[in-house]
Amino acid sequence: MDRLQLADFLRTRREALQPQDVGLPRGSRRRARGLRREEVALLCDMSSDYWSRLEQARGPQPSDQMLAAMARGLRLTLAERDHLFRLAGRPAPERVGPGEHVSPGLMRVLDRLHDTPAQVMTDLGEALAQNPAAAALLGDESALTGLDRVVVHRWFVHPSSRDVYPVQDHDVRGRVFVSDLRAALARQGPGSRAEQVVQSLLVRSEEFARVWAGHEVGLRHETHKRLVHPEVGEMSLECQRLVDVEQSQVLLVFTAAPGTPDDDRLRLLASLAPRPALPTPS
């Protein structure tokens, strides 16, 4: 681990980020060049003390998970992310197949969607980044681990995770998720994470096994979705998709027509705490 070079790299990348780059107001009294340490620490989901020690070349060696969070928080490119890992004495993540590093472009779009639910997903249905409105609407997925990060896995292993949709939509939603999983398995092949999800679900869910045996392919997600929130109620929303083809990621954005009751309900979400993404197994 090269502490001096790591410290210098983190400082220069922090100073290169402007408040408006990450959706923060600049303010008339700002004197700091780029972001403040406490601001970038918040973006990287760490304490400001931890960040300060790294910048002062006296911090511990960051874990792979911490480095990934730092790369995302600093809006690094893939080349910059790999350099960060190497400076920290860690091997750079392999670039075989879809990765979990969100491109700076998608992050810049997400940063500007303050009161609009939006999140970045992998092609397997794992949330890589959510804004607070999306966490309030769909559930905060930041603490999920293992296969429970995959939406289709939660759907069949933790059925109460389906509560985000009206009961009458459960059948079609489940079939679409399984169709997505089959397509991901075809792309990723044997030994992939998609295969791990399939094998786990075949063992743990008879319902999944029945749907999987139907071999449905090409089912599409409708742009118009009905979603249910325990405090706000049912909403009819439009779901737009911005695709990053190179990294096999998609930015989902949920909107409602201005001036409608659904739009009012979306605005109310900003004042609510995130809902849990993983209910108690039933």
TORMIDREN-195505 format. One record per residue (C-alpha): residue in three letters; x, y, z. Coordinates in pm, whole numbers, padded with zeros to 5 digits, always signed. Layout:
# residues N
ALAXYZ...
# end
This chain:
# residues 282
MET+00000+00000+00000ASP+00143+00336-00107ARG-00001+00566+00159LEU+00152+00886+00023GLN+00034+00832-00334LEU-00307+00715-00214ALA-00345+01025+00000ASP-00248+01253-00288PHE-00481+01075-00530LEU-00777+01102-00292ARG-00709+01470-00225THR-00681+01562-00594ARG-00999+01372-00683ARG-01187+01535-00394GLU-01075+01881-00503ALA-01168+01806-00864LEU-01532+01734-00766GLN-01757+02038-00751PRO-02074+02050-00537GLN-02293+02072-00845ASP-02130+01753-00978VAL-02290+01554-00697GLY-02616+01744-00661LEU-02509+01974-00375PRO-02570+02352-00366ARG-02251+02552-00406GLY-02339+02835-00168SER-02195+03186-00171ARG-01956+03136+00123ARG-01776+02827+00000ARG-01401+02869-00002ALA-01286+02508-00025ARG-01152+02393-00359GLY-01385+02115-00466LEU-01574+01920-00202ARG-01511+01936+00169ARG-01377+01626+00341GLU-01700+01569+00532GLU-01900+01595+00208VAL-01696+01337+00019ALA-01690+01109+00325LEU-02071+01113+00325LEU-02076+01026-00046CYS-01843+00733+00025ASP-02046+00612+00324MET-01763+00653+00575SER-01679+00881+00867SER-01503+01210+00799ASP-01232+01104+01045TYR-01160+00790+00841TRP-01138+00994+00522SER-00912+01253+00687ARG-00670+00986+00804LEU-00648+00843+00452GLU-00579+01189+00306GLN-00312+01244+00570ALA-00139+00914+00480ARG-00200+00764+00823GLY-00509+00553+00767PRO-00547+00174+00758GLN-00557-00027+00438PRO-00912+00004+00301SER-01106-00312+00224ASP-01226-00397-00127GLN-01579-00295-00025MET-01456+00040+00106LEU-01252+00105-00208ALA-01555+00029-00427ALA-01760+00277-00223MET-01486+00538-00257ALA-01468+00488-00634ARG-01842+00536-00660GLY-01847+00834-00424LEU-01564+01009-00609ARG-01732+00941-00945LEU-01418+00767-01076THR-01382+00618-01421LEU-01294+00249-01449ALA-00926+00336-01509GLU-00924+00562-01203ARG-01096+00295-00996ASP-00833+00038-01091HIS-00557+00288-01001LEU-00721+00347-00662PHE-00722-00025-00585ARG-00357-00063-00680LEU-00247+00233-00469ALA-00427+00071-00174GLY-00234-00253-00231ARG-00534-00443-00367PRO-00571-00613-00705ALA-00798-00422-00938PRO-01136-00592-00991GLU-01160-00806-01302ARG-01346-00656-01594VAL-01496-00983-01714GLY-01871-00946-01770PRO-02095-00685-01607GLY-01936-00504-01315GLU-02069-00320-01013HIS-01887+00008-01078VAL-02139+00275-01177SER-02018+00501-01456PRO-01965+00870-01368GLY-02224+00962-01630LEU-02503+00759-01468MET-02402+00888-01125ARG-02421+01250-01247VAL-02775+01191-01371LEU-02872+01020-01045ASP-02726+01309-00842ARG-02959+01556-01011LEU-03277+01363-00937HIS-03340+01488-00585ASP-03717+01440-00547THR-03759+01173-00816PRO-03713+00804-00725ALA-03420+00666-00925GLN-03171+00382-00893VAL-02896+00212-01094MET-02944-00163-01149THR-02734-00445-01292ASP-02875-00668-01564LEU-02931-00929-01292GLY-03150-00695-01087GLU-02911-00575-00816ALA-02935-00212-00701LEU-02592-00046-00720ALA-02700+00305-00623GLN-03027+00455-00500ASN-03133+00806-00417PRO-03335+00862-00095ALA-03665+00882-00285ALA-03607+00539-00440ALA-03515+00392-00100ALA-03839+00532+00041LEU-04045+00397-00250LEU-03885+00057-00316GLY-03680-00016-00005ASP-03325+00063+00104GLU-03111-00207-00057SER-02772-00077+00062ALA-02743-00326+00350LEU-02838-00637+00152THR-02574-00902+00096GLY-02526-01220-00105LEU-02800-01342-00335ASP-03060-01141-00144ARG-02932-00839-00337VAL-03096-00987-00649VAL-03460-00883-00684VAL-03582-01219-00824HIS-03415-01403-00536ARG-03594-01186-00279TRP-03920-01225-00471PHE-03932-01602-00425VAL-03737-01649-00098HIS-03892-01356+00092PRO-04246-01327-00049SER-04333-01023+00163SER-04086-00828-00052ARG-04365-00837-00311ASP-04567-00589-00106VAL-04432-00306-00322TYR-04671-00427-00596PRO-05050-00479-00578VAL-05143-00844-00521GLN-05317-00870-00859ASP-04986-00785-01032HIS-04776-01045-00850ASP-04813-01322-01107VAL-04699-01118-01406ARG-04420-00946-01209GLY-04279-01281-01097ARG-04287-01421-01451VAL-04109-01113-01587PHE-03838-01139-01320VAL-03784-01505-01407SER-03766-01419-01778ASP-03500-01158-01696LEU-03305-01418-01498ARG-03318-01665-01787ALA-03182-01399-02023ALA-02905-01311-01776LEU-02809-01679-01747ALA-02788-01706-02126ARG-02553-01405-02136GLN-02337-01496-01836GLY-02322-01872-01886PRO-02229-02163-01656GLY-02056-02081-01329SER-02190-01725-01331ARG-02374-01536-01059ALA-02693-01584-01259GLU-02647-01961-01237GLN-02594-01932-00861VAL-02930-01754-00833VAL-03106-02019-01042GLN-02961-02311-00844SER-03045-02147-00511LEU-03405-02079-00614LEU-03461-02427-00755VAL-03374-02565-00412ARG-03556-02306-00202SER-03875-02227-00394GLU-04124-02469-00550GLU-04306-02171-00699PHE-03990-02059-00877ALA-03930-02412-01006ARG-04279-02415-01161VAL-04231-02077-01329TRP-03878-02167-01443ALA-04006-02488-01604GLY-04236-02277-01824HIS-03926-02146-02007GLU-04083-01809-02087VAL-03842-01570-02256GLY-03857-01212-02375LEU-04122-01089-02131ARG-04099-00710-02106HIS-04127-00473-01813GLU-04413-00233-01870THR-04324+00135-01851HIS-04646+00196-01655LYS-04627+00043-01307ARG-04853+00031-01006LEU-04659+00051-00679VAL-04776+00040-00319HIS-04630+00227-00023PRO-04752+00153+00333GLU-04793+00523+00418VAL-04858+00690+00084GLY-05077+00422-00072GLU-05099+00293-00429MET-04941+00497-00709SER-04949+00468-01088LEU-04604+00568-01214GLU-04406+00574-01535CYS-04072+00391-01521GLN-03815+00519-01770ARG-03493+00328-01838LEU-03156+00481-01929VAL-02924+00198-02038ASP-02544+00192-02012VAL-02473-00075-02272GLU-02098-00093-02203GLN-02144-00187-01837SER-02481-00367-01868GLN-02646-00129-01621VAL-02971+00064-01629LEU-03092+00376-01451LEU-03458+00346-01353VAL-03649+00671-01302PHE-04005+00680-01163THR-04225+00978-01248ALA-04589+01084-01245ALA-04780+01339-01451PRO-04749+01686-01288GLY-05048+01798-01088THR-05192+01450-01040PRO-05256+01275-00706ASP-04975+01033-00797ASP-04737+01327-00834ASP-04843+01455-00491ARG-04775+01111-00340LEU-04429+01102-00498ARG-04346+01441-00348LEU-04458+01317-00007LEU-04198+01038-00025ALA-03920+01295+00025SER-04029+01340+00387LEU-04046+00969+00466ALA-03778+00734+00595PRO-03654+00453+00369ARG-03861+00137+00388PRO-03678-00192+00455ALA-03585-00386+00143LEU-03562-00729+00306PRO-03858-00835+00521THR-03846-01114+00775PRO-03856-01442+00583SER-04204-01589+00577
# end
